[in-house]
Structures are given as structure tokens and as C-alpha cells.
Amino acid sequence: MRVLLVEDDPMIGEAVHGALMEVSYAVDWVKDGQTACEVFSGQEYDLVLLDLGLPGMDGLDVLNLLRAGNNRVPLLVITARDGVG
């Protein structure tokens, strides 16, 4: 299974990346929304783990661009936000 992890916090990213690698997932880890969008154009993923509070391009913008392109990859939002919007 190939997973895209979009997380800018090094401590959280390292923990999630390590845990997924430990159970033999192929994981690409990017740390900002713009890079995430660029990666989508060149690689298919089975799952995306997406933080909402990203530098530059917000995670909701990434999600909207992904879905606007009819990409229906399963996506799990991982965030410290306590509300939407």
C-alpha cells in the first residue's frame, strides 16, 4: 500500500511515517500543500493522510484541488484543529 503523508510538524510526521514504515507501507512524506499537489500529478496513492494546518497552501485547499480533479483516493484528515472553517 502506498501512502502519502502530508504533515509539516516534524515530531508528528516522524512518528506517523515510522509507524507506517514499520508495518511495511510505502510512505511518501511531504511537508507543505504545494508539494502535495505536485506529487499527486506524478504518483498514485492508496491513501492520503492530510494535515489541515500546512504552510503556504492550506490542507483544505489541497483537498479541494484533489477532489476538483476527480481524484477519489481515500483521504484521512489529521489535524489539531478543533473545528471546521
N, C-alpha and C positions, 0 to 999 in steps of 0.2 A: 504494500500500500504506500503510495506517495502522498505526503502531507506537506502543505505549505503553512508555515508558521509565520504570522505577521505580528511581531511584538517588538516594541522598542526598549522595554525595560530589560537590562542585561540579566538581572537576577531571575526574573520570571522566565525569560527566554531560554536561559541556560538550563533551568530546571525542567521545563516542558520539553525542550529539544533532547536533553539527556534521557528523560523518561521514555520518550517515543523511540529513540535510537536503541535503548536497552531492550525493547520488545520487537526489534527488527523492522521498524518502519523506516522508509527512506524519507528524510526530512530536509526541506529547504527552509532556511530561516532568513527572513528579510526584516529590516528594522524601520521601514517607512512605507507610506502608502503609495508613493510614486513608483518605487522599486517593485512593490507587489503587483501593480498594474502592468509593468513591463514584463515581469516574469510570467504572468498569465498568457501573454501572447506567444510564448515560446515553449510552454510546457503544460501538460495536462495533469491535474491533481485529482485524487480520490476524496480529499477532504481539505478544507481550509480552516485554520484556527486564526481568527481575526480579532485583534485588539481594536477598540474604537478610538482611543486617545493616542493617535500617532502624530509624529512631527510632519509638517508640510501638509500632506493630504490626509484628512480625517478618515477613520475607518468606515464611517457611514458613506462617505464619497466613494471609497473603494468598492463597497458593497453595491452601491447604486450603479457604478460603471460596469461591474461584473455582471449584474443582472440585466442591465440595458443591452449588453452584448449577447443575451440569451444563454449565458453560461449558467448551468444549473448544478454545478458542483455542490455537494453538501458543505455547509458552512456553519461553524460554531463560533459565536461571538464570545470572546473572553475579555472582560473589562472590569475595571474598578469603579466604573460609573454606577450611580445608584438610581438612575432614571434615564428616560429616552428624551432626546432633543436638546 
